[in-house]
Amino acid sequence: MKDSATGDAKIPELADQLVTAKNNYKLLHPSEDFKGVCIIQSDKSVEFKILRKVMFSAATAGYQNVNFAVRPKAKGNVAAGPAAAE
């Protein structure tokens, strides 16, 4: 399936798993509304066209609140993360 606005295809396996997770949430929490929150974490080397497919897949599965998890830059020239502690 292609998005007519952007020409991007969704990732069917991802969309199916997200729909399953949404349906499971609704079964486990029948008195709560599904908020549709999706947090994407990606390496900076991943091309945006791939991220766009992930975002489109999430949106078609009912996740309308898409956010990105980011790691803040380290101050100065010190690298952030586990390798910096070595």
Secondary structure, 3 states (H helix, E strand, C coil): CECCCCCCECCHHHHHHHHHHHHHHHHHCCCCCCCCEEEECCCCCCCHHHHHHHHHHHHHCCCCEEEECCCCCCCCCCCCCHHHHC
